[in-house]
Each structure stands twice: as C-alpha cells, then as structure tokens.
Amino acid sequence: MKIRRVTANNRRKTFEVTTAKKRLMFPFARLEVRPTADDPITKLFVDKELASEGFTYVLQSGREGTVHIEDVLEYNQDPDDLRDQLLYRLTLEAQKRIAATPLARREIIRRLGTSPTQLYRLLDQTNYRKATTMTVKVMAHFWAGETGGASGAGGTRSLTPLRAARRGSCRCARRAARAPARP
C-alpha cells in the first residue's frame, strides 16, 4: 500500500496518513523519536526510498525517524491487513507442518480431497487471494493429529478412516466410513 500524503497535526499530536483508499491516523506517542514543543517537526515527507510505503520526519534538533505503512495499519487494526497477516502466518505454519510430516504430498492431497494445484496455491505465502477456510482446513487436518505432527509422542499415528470421517476432515474418509467395517 502506497502513501500518497502525510501531514502532522500538532493539536491532536498525530500524523494523518492518506493512501489511495483510506485516511489513517498515527499518534506521536507510538514514535521512537518523539516530537515535543521544544523540538517540533520541521520536515515531513513520503519517503521515496521506501517505495512510498513509509514516511520520514525530521525534528528541529536534527534527529529523524521513519514510520512504515505496516506500523500505521497495525495501529489502526485494518481488517484487510489483519486478514492478510493471519493468512500469511497460517500459510507458514502449514508449510512447516507439511515439511515435518512423513506423508507424501499426494497422500496429503488425497486426504484433503483437493487437487495438487489447489494445495500448492494454499502453500504459497505470497498468494492472498486464497480462501482462509481452506487454509484453516489444512491446518485443522494437521493439528488434529492426523499425520502425527501434533499427536505428541513423536509417532506417525494416523487416524482410521472412520475417526477421520467423524472429524469431517476429508471426502475419502467420509466414503470409507460409509463402507462396512472389516472384521
């Protein structure tokens, strides 16, 4: 997200950051180098060296500070940004869990009831257009202990198809649950 304009509001003690879609506030109290009445802001500009994703301010004493747009979005708790952060963290955790599992990728794909393309799309941390629900489904699959990744004792214990179907974790398990039990 690019910053188009930034202004300092000394009365409110905030920066007003204007982007293409929103106008956000960022308080002076969150700054590392804080302006005071004795040391006010003399220069404020959108920093082109940060690809317009941050702004820099210079105080009268010569000290300067920089604020990135991520800090501004975090302070304002932007829902889109929070969703992207959650999706990024979930994707990284899914990558770790899949790397640690002894199962082959094809088996994971089969258990999730999805295609290889969909799984690779879900594991791409730069893809923010994916559905959060499918990423959560992948994580639930591993946290449930189905691959042994979260089961504790370090074993590779797998759930039986019947127990997997009760958890509703994949289509193939639901089909196996409908089949008659073997003696």
C-alpha positions as CSV (number, residue, x, y, z in Angstrom):
1,M,0.0,0.0,0.0
2,K,1.4,3.3,-1.0
3,I,1.2,6.5,1.0
4,R,0.1,9.5,-1.1
5,R,0.3,12.2,1.5
6,V,1.2,12.7,5.2
7,T,0.6,15.7,7.4
8,A,1.4,16.4,11.0
9,N,-1.5,17.5,13.3
10,N,0.2,19.1,16.3
11,R,-3.0,19.8,18.1
12,R,-4.1,16.2,18.0
13,K,-0.4,15.0,18.2
14,T,-0.9,12.6,15.3
15,F,0.2,12.1,11.7
16,E,-2.6,11.9,9.1
17,V,-1.6,9.4,6.5
18,T,-3.5,9.4,3.2
19,T,-3.4,6.3,1.0
20,A,-5.3,5.5,-2.2
21,K,-8.3,4.1,-0.2
22,K,-8.1,5.5,3.3
23,R,-7.1,8.2,5.6
24,L,-5.4,6.9,8.7
25,M,-4.1,8.4,12.0
26,F,-0.8,7.5,13.7
27,P,-0.1,9.1,17.1
28,F,3.2,10.7,18.1
29,A,3.2,8.5,21.2
30,R,4.0,5.5,19.1
31,L,7.1,7.0,17.6
32,E,10.7,6.1,18.7
33,V,11.8,9.7,18.2
34,R,9.0,11.8,19.6
35,P,8.5,15.5,18.8
36,T,8.0,17.9,21.7
37,A,7.1,21.6,22.0
38,D,10.8,22.3,22.3
39,D,11.8,20.0,19.5
40,P,9.0,20.2,16.8
41,I,8.8,18.6,13.4
42,T,10.5,20.7,10.8
43,K,10.4,18.4,7.8
44,L,7.9,15.7,6.9
45,F,7.8,13.7,3.6
46,V,6.7,10.5,2.0
47,D,9.9,8.5,1.6
48,K,10.6,7.5,-2.0
49,E,13.5,5.3,-0.8
50,L,10.8,3.1,0.9
51,A,8.9,3.0,-2.3
52,S,6.3,5.4,-0.8
53,E,5.4,2.7,1.8
54,G,6.7,4.9,4.6
55,F,7.3,8.5,5.7
56,T,10.2,10.3,7.3
57,Y,10.1,13.2,9.7
58,V,13.0,15.4,10.9
59,L,12.9,17.3,14.2
60,Q,14.3,20.7,14.9
61,S,17.3,19.2,16.7
62,G,18.2,17.2,13.6
63,R,17.0,13.8,14.9
64,E,14.9,11.9,12.4
65,G,12.5,9.0,12.4
66,T,10.8,6.8,9.9
67,V,7.4,5.1,10.0
68,H,6.4,2.3,7.7
69,I,2.8,1.8,6.5
70,E,2.7,-1.6,8.2
71,D,3.0,0.2,11.6
72,V,0.2,2.6,10.7
73,L,-2.1,-0.3,9.5
74,E,-1.3,-2.3,12.6
75,Y,-2.1,0.6,14.9
76,N,-5.4,1.2,13.1
77,Q,-6.2,-2.5,13.0
78,D,-7.2,-2.5,9.4
79,P,-9.3,-5.6,8.8
80,D,-7.8,-6.4,5.4
81,D,-4.3,-6.1,6.8
82,L,-5.2,-8.3,9.8
83,R,-6.7,-10.9,7.4
84,D,-3.5,-10.9,5.3
85,Q,-1.3,-11.2,8.4
86,L,-3.3,-14.2,9.7
87,L,-3.3,-15.8,6.3
88,Y,0.5,-15.4,6.0
89,R,1.1,-16.9,9.4
90,L,-1.3,-19.8,8.8
91,T,0.5,-20.5,5.4
92,L,3.9,-20.5,7.0
93,E,2.7,-22.9,9.8
94,A,1.1,-25.2,7.2
95,Q,4.4,-25.2,5.2
96,K,6.2,-26.2,8.4
97,R,3.7,-29.0,9.3
98,I,3.7,-30.4,5.8
99,A,7.5,-30.4,5.7
100,A,7.6,-32.2,9.0
101,T,5.1,-34.9,8.1
102,P,6.2,-38.3,6.8
103,L,3.3,-38.4,4.4
104,A,3.9,-37.8,0.7
105,R,2.3,-34.8,-0.9
106,R,0.0,-37.0,-3.0
107,E,-1.3,-38.6,0.2
108,I,-2.0,-35.2,1.8
109,I,-3.8,-34.1,-1.4
110,R,-5.9,-37.3,-1.3
111,R,-6.8,-36.8,2.4
112,L,-7.8,-33.2,1.9
113,G,-9.9,-34.1,-1.2
114,T,-8.3,-31.4,-3.3
115,S,-6.1,-31.1,-6.4
116,P,-2.3,-30.7,-6.4
117,T,-2.7,-27.2,-7.9
118,Q,-5.0,-26.1,-5.1
119,L,-2.6,-27.4,-2.4
120,Y,0.4,-25.6,-3.9
121,R,-1.8,-22.4,-4.2
122,L,-2.6,-22.8,-0.5
123,L,1.1,-23.2,0.4
124,D,2.1,-20.1,-1.5
125,Q,2.6,-17.4,1.2
126,T,2.5,-14.6,-1.5
127,N,-1.0,-15.6,-2.6
128,Y,-3.5,-13.5,-0.7
129,R,-6.5,-14.4,-2.9
130,K,-6.9,-17.8,-1.4
131,A,-9.8,-18.7,0.8
132,T,-9.0,-18.6,4.5
133,T,-11.3,-21.6,5.1
134,M,-9.2,-24.0,3.0
135,T,-6.0,-22.9,4.7
136,V,-7.7,-23.5,8.1
137,K,-8.9,-26.9,6.8
138,V,-5.3,-27.8,6.0
139,M,-4.1,-26.7,9.5
140,A,-7.0,-28.5,11.2
141,H,-6.0,-31.6,9.4
142,F,-2.5,-31.4,10.9
143,W,-3.4,-30.1,14.3
144,A,-6.0,-32.9,14.7
145,G,-3.1,-35.3,14.9
146,E,-4.0,-37.0,11.6
147,T,-0.4,-37.1,10.4
148,G,1.4,-37.4,13.7
149,G,2.6,-33.9,13.6
150,A,0.6,-32.7,16.6
151,S,-0.1,-36.1,18.3
152,G,2.6,-35.7,20.9
153,A,4.6,-38.9,21.3
154,G,6.5,-38.3,18.1
155,G,5.0,-41.4,16.4
156,T,3.4,-41.4,12.9
157,R,0.0,-42.4,14.2
158,S,-2.7,-41.9,11.6
159,L,-6.4,-41.8,12.3
160,T,-8.6,-44.6,11.0
161,P,-10.8,-43.6,8.1
162,L,-13.8,-43.9,10.5
163,R,-12.3,-41.5,13.0
164,A,-11.3,-39.1,10.2
165,A,-14.8,-39.2,8.9
166,R,-16.2,-38.3,12.3
167,R,-14.0,-35.2,12.3
168,G,-15.1,-34.5,8.7
169,S,-11.5,-33.9,7.6
170,C,-11.7,-35.3,4.0
171,R,-14.1,-36.8,1.4
172,C,-12.2,-40.1,1.1
173,A,-12.5,-40.7,4.8
174,R,-16.3,-40.0,4.7
175,R,-16.6,-42.5,1.9
176,A,-14.6,-45.1,3.9
177,A,-16.8,-44.5,6.9
178,R,-19.9,-45.4,4.9
179,A,-18.3,-48.7,3.8
180,P,-18.9,-51.7,6.0
181,A,-16.4,-52.3,8.8
182,R,-13.8,-55.0,8.3
183,P,-13.5,-57.7,10.9
